[in-house]
Amino acid sequence: METKELAETLIDKQKIQLVDGKFTPTEASDVITSLIDEKINFHKIQRLKIWEGNHHGKTNLLDNRIQELELEKQTARDIVNQARTKGKNVTINGILEITLED
């Protein structure tokens, strides 16, 4: 019986098309808000984990990122509202790029 070794295929970089399409303003708002809210919740959970381990732990970076995401969410709302006012749809192209790091 002959045993063949399969070469392990390493993928150092991969792109995943997360969102791609044309949406009504309401649909676009739902998609964008859901994605940003998930990321905000991720950072809030990370912040809570730090706090549980040490009530004096530094969470400045997480706090700043949450604020940045809240601002980005407002920017997205403004764009969607502009589309709604002008009677236009919104195209969203969201690519998730994953890279292996040392």
Phi and psi in degrees as GROMACS dihedral restraints (atoms count N, CA, C in turn):
[ dihedral_restraints ]
;  ai    aj    ak    al  type     phi  dphi    fc
    3     4     5     6     1   -99.5    20    10
    4     5     6     7     1   130.3    20    10
    6     7     8     9     1  -103.0    20    10
    7     8     9    10     1   126.6    20    10
    9    10    11    12     1  -108.1    20    10
   10    11    12    13     1   132.8    20    10
   12    13    14    15     1   -88.5    20    10
   13    14    15    16     1   132.2    20    10
   15    16    17    18     1   -89.8    20    10
   16    17    18    19     1   127.8    20    10
   18    19    20    21     1   -68.0    20    10
   19    20    21    22     1   131.6    20    10
   21    22    23    24     1   -75.3    20    10
   22    23    24    25     1   126.4    20    10
   24    25    26    27     1   -89.6    20    10
   25    26    27    28     1   117.9    20    10
   27    28    29    30     1   -96.2    20    10
   28    29    30    31     1   132.0    20    10
   30    31    32    33     1  -113.9    20    10
   31    32    33    34     1   110.2    20    10
   33    34    35    36     1   -83.4    20    10
   34    35    36    37     1   -25.7    20    10
   36    37    38    39     1  -147.6    20    10
   37    38    39    40     1   135.3    20    10
   39    40    41    42     1  -143.1    20    10
   40    41    42    43     1   142.0    20    10
   42    43    44    45     1  -114.8    20    10
   43    44    45    46     1   136.0    20    10
   45    46    47    48     1  -120.6    20    10
   46    47    48    49     1   124.8    20    10
   48    49    50    51     1   -78.1    20    10
   49    50    51    52     1    98.3    20    10
   51    52    53    54     1   -78.4    20    10
   52    53    54    55     1   -44.6    20    10
   54    55    56    57     1  -139.1    20    10
   55    56    57    58     1   135.3    20    10
   57    58    59    60     1  -157.6    20    10
   58    59    60    61     1   106.8    20    10
   60    61    62    63     1   166.2    20    10
   61    62    63    64     1   178.2    20    10
   63    64    65    66     1  -103.3    20    10
   64    65    66    67     1   134.6    20    10
   66    67    68    69     1  -131.6    20    10
   67    68    69    70     1   152.0    20    10
   69    70    71    72     1   -68.3    20    10
   70    71    72    73     1   161.8    20    10
   72    73    74    75     1   -55.7    20    10
   73    74    75    76     1   -39.3    20    10
   75    76    77    78     1   -66.1    20    10
   76    77    78    79     1   -44.9    20    10
   78    79    80    81     1   -62.7    20    10
   79    80    81    82     1   -44.4    20    10
   81    82    83    84     1   -60.3    20    10
   82    83    84    85     1   -42.8    20    10
   84    85    86    87     1   -60.0    20    10
   85    86    87    88     1   -44.1    20    10
   87    88    89    90     1   -62.6    20    10
   88    89    90    91     1   -45.9    20    10
   90    91    92    93     1   -63.9    20    10
   91    92    93    94     1   -51.5    20    10
   93    94    95    96     1   -64.1    20    10
   94    95    96    97     1   -47.1    20    10
   96    97    98    99     1   -61.7    20    10
   97    98    99   100     1   -41.5    20    10
   99   100   101   102     1   -62.0    20    10
  100   101   102   103     1   -44.7    20    10
  102   103   104   105     1   -64.6    20    10
  103   104   105   106     1   -46.7    20    10
  105   106   107   108     1   -67.6    20    10
  106   107   108   109     1   -40.6    20    10
  108   109   110   111     1   -62.1    20    10
  109   110   111   112     1   -37.6    20    10
  111   112   113   114     1   -61.6    20    10
  112   113   114   115     1   -42.1    20    10
  114   115   116   117     1   -68.0    20    10
  115   116   117   118     1   -40.1    20    10
  117   118   119   120     1   -61.2    20    10
  118   119   120   121     1   -45.6    20    10
  120   121   122   123     1   -61.8    20    10
  121   122   123   124     1   -38.0    20    10
  123   124   125   126     1   -58.1    20    10
  124   125   126   127     1   -47.6    20    10
  126   127   128   129     1   -67.2    20    10
  127   128   129   130     1   -35.0    20    10
  129   130   131   132     1   -65.7    20    10
  130   131   132   133     1   -38.6    20    10
  132   133   134   135     1   -66.2    20    10
  133   134   135   136     1   -42.4    20    10
  135   136   137   138     1   -60.2    20    10
  136   137   138   139     1   -42.0    20    10
  138   139   140   141     1   -63.6    20    10
  139   140   141   142     1   -41.6    20    10
  141   142   143   144     1   -64.2    20    10
  142   143   144   145     1   -40.2    20    10
  144   145   146   147     1   -60.9    20    10
  145   146   147   148     1   -41.8    20    10
  147   148   149   150     1   -63.5    20    10
  148   149   150   151     1   -45.1    20    10
  150   151   152   153     1   -63.1    20    10
  151   152   153   154     1   -40.7    20    10
  153   154   155   156     1   -62.7    20    10
  154   155   156   157     1   -36.4    20    10
  156   157   158   159     1   -76.5    20    10
  157   158   159   160     1   -30.9    20    10
  159   160   161   162     1  -159.5    20    10
  160   161   162   163     1   109.6    20    10
  162   163   164   165     1   -62.9    20    10
  163   164   165   166     1   -13.0    20    10
  165   166   167   168     1  -109.1    20    10
  166   167   168   169     1    11.1    20    10
  168   169   170   171     1   -64.3    20    10
  169   170   171   172     1   148.4    20    10
  171   172   173   174     1   -83.4    20    10
  172   173   174   175     1   126.3    20    10
  174   175   176   177     1  -124.4    20    10
  175   176   177   178     1    21.3    20    10
  177   178   179   180     1   -56.9    20    10
  178   179   180   181     1   -44.2    20    10
  180   181   182   183     1   -62.9    20    10
  181   182   183   184     1   -41.8    20    10
  183   184   185   186     1   -67.6    20    10
  184   185   186   187     1   -41.9    20    10
  186   187   188   189     1   -60.1    20    10
  187   188   189   190     1   -44.0    20    10
  189   190   191   192     1   -63.7    20    10
  190   191   192   193     1   -41.7    20    10
  192   193   194   195     1   -65.9    20    10
  193   194   195   196     1   -39.1    20    10
  195   196   197   198     1   -61.6    20    10
  196   197   198   199     1   -43.2    20    10
  198   199   200   201     1   -63.4    20    10
  199   200   201   202     1   -42.1    20    10
  201   202   203   204     1   -59.8    20    10
  202   203   204   205     1   -44.5    20    10
  204   205   206   207     1   -65.3    20    10
  205   206   207   208     1   -37.2    20    10
  207   208   209   210     1   -62.9    20    10
  208   209   210   211     1   -40.0    20    10
  210   211   212   213     1   -66.0    20    10
  211   212   213   214     1   -40.6    20    10
  213   214   215   216     1   -64.1    20    10
  214   215   216   217     1   -37.1    20    10
  216   217   218   219     1   -64.4    20    10
  217   218   219   220     1   -39.0    20    10
  219   220   221   222     1   -67.0    20    10
  220   221   222   223     1   -40.0    20    10
  222   223   224   225     1   -60.2    20    10
  223   224   225   226     1   -43.2    20    10
  225   226   227   228     1   -63.1    20    10
  226   227   228   229     1   -41.2    20    10
  228   229   230   231     1   -59.5    20    10
  229   230   231   232     1   -41.7    20    10
  231   232   233   234     1   -62.5    20    10
  232   233   234   235     1   -42.8    20    10
  234   235   236   237     1   -64.5    20    10
  235   236   237   238     1   -44.9    20    10
  237   238   239   240     1   -63.8    20    10
  238   239   240   241     1   -41.1    20    10
  240   241   242   243     1   -64.0    20    10
  241   242   243   244     1   -37.3    20    10
  243   244   245   246     1   -64.0    20    10
  244   245   246   247     1   -42.5    20    10
  246   247   248   249     1   -62.3    20    10
  247   248   249   250     1   -43.2    20    10
  249   250   251   252     1   -61.4    20    10
  250   251   252   253     1   -44.8    20    10
  252   253   254   255     1   -62.2    20    10
  253   254   255   256     1   -38.5    20    10
  255   256   257   258     1   -88.7    20    10
  256   257   258   259     1    -0.4    20    10
  258   259   260   261     1    68.7    20    10
  259   260   261   262     1    33.3    20    10
  261   262   263   264     1  -111.5    20    10
  262   263   264   265     1   160.9    20    10
  264   265   266   267     1   -91.6    20    10
  265   266   267   268     1   172.7    20    10
  267   268   269   270     1  -123.7    20    10
  268   269   270   271     1   129.3    20    10
  270   271   272   273     1   -97.5    20    10
  271   272   273   274     1   130.8    20    10
  273   274   275   276     1  -119.8    20    10
  274   275   276   277     1   129.7    20    10
  276   277   278   279     1  -126.1    20    10
  277   278   279   280     1   100.4    20    10
  279   280   281   282     1  -114.5    20    10
  280   281   282   283     1   109.7    20    10
  282   283   284   285     1  -108.2    20    10
  283   284   285   286     1   128.8    20    10
  285   286   287   288     1   -97.2    20    10
  286   287   288   289     1   116.9    20    10
  288   289   290   291     1  -104.7    20    10
  289   290   291   292     1   123.8    20    10
  291   292   293   294     1  -114.9    20    10
  292   293   294   295     1   127.8    20    10
  294   295   296   297     1  -131.0    20    10
  295   296   297   298     1   135.3    20    10
  297   298   299   300     1   -76.6    20    10
  298   299   300   301     1   132.7    20    10
  300   301   302   303     1  -120.8    20    10
  301   302   303   304     1   152.8    20    10
